[in-house]
Amino acid sequence: MQLGLVALGYGAVLVIAATLLFGRYLQELQNPAEASGGMWAAGDAFLVIFIACLFMVPTASLIWITARFEAFYTAYSKFLLGLSLSAPICLSVLYLGENRM
């Protein structure tokens, strides 16, 4: 039941994020000249940060719920640790993969 609520939370966040991004896209189509400005870029950055924070809510509840199940929690923790350790490697590959002169 609780994991179903977490899945429902992820689904709700996906719907909200898609709605916000689609609304932003429609604004961009309506005002193409204004959309290339720095204030719009800052608004896009704030929107991405807001969506990332929205995804933290079901993730925190997932971690809190799965803490009761040691085997699943251990596997999930190892997955998150591996993901966090691979982030600098991925960023360096992206940075060095471009044509640098």
N, C-alpha and C positions, 0 to 999 in steps of 0.2 A: 504494500500500500504506500509506504513512504517513498520507495524508489519510483513508483508511478507518479507521485506528486513532484518529485525532482524532474522526471522526464517531462511532465506537463509544464514545469517551470522553464525548462530549456526550450520547449516548443513555444511558450508564450514570449520568451525573450527573442527567439528567432522571428516570430511574427512582428513584434514591435520594431526590431532592428530593420527588417525588410520594409516595413511601412515608412519608417523615418528616412531610410536611404532612398526609397522610391520618391518620397515627397521632396527630398533634396534634389534628386535628379530632375523632377518636373520643374522645380524652381530654376534650375540651371538652364533648362530648355526655354523657359519663359524669358529669362534675362541673360542671354549669352555674354554680352559685353561686361555686365557687372560681375558675372560669375568668375571672371578671370582675375579679380582683384585679391589683394592680400586679406581683406576682412572676410571674404568668403572662404579663403583657405583656413583662416583661424576658426571659422564656424565649422568647417569640415573636420578639423582636428578635434574640436570640442565634441562633435558628434561621435567620432570614433572613440574617444575616451569615455564618453557616456555609455556607449554600447558595450565597451569592455567592462565597465563597472557593473552594468546590468548582468553580464554573464558571470560575474563573480558571486552574485547572490545564490543561484542554484548550485554553483560549484562548492561554495562554502557549506551549504546545507547537505550536499552529497557527501562531503568529507565528514561532516558531523554525524550523519546517519550511518555511514559505512564504518565508522570507528568501532562500532559494536561487533563487527565481524572481522576478526583478526586476519584471516587468510586473504580475504578480498582487500582489506585495507592495506595489508603489506604489499600485495601486488600493485595496487593503485598508487601507493607511495613510491614504489620503485619506478613505475612508469613516469610519474611526475618528476622524479629526480633525474631520470635519463633524458626526459624532454628538456628540463632546465639546463642540464649539462651540455646538451647538443646545440643550444641556442647560440652561444658564441661561435661555434664552429660554422653553423649555418650563416651567420652574419658575415664571418670572414670570407666564406666562399662567395657570397653575394657581392661583397665589396671587391674582392680580388678577381672575380669572374668578369667584370667589365673590362673594356679595353682601356688600360691605363698607359699613358704616354710618359 
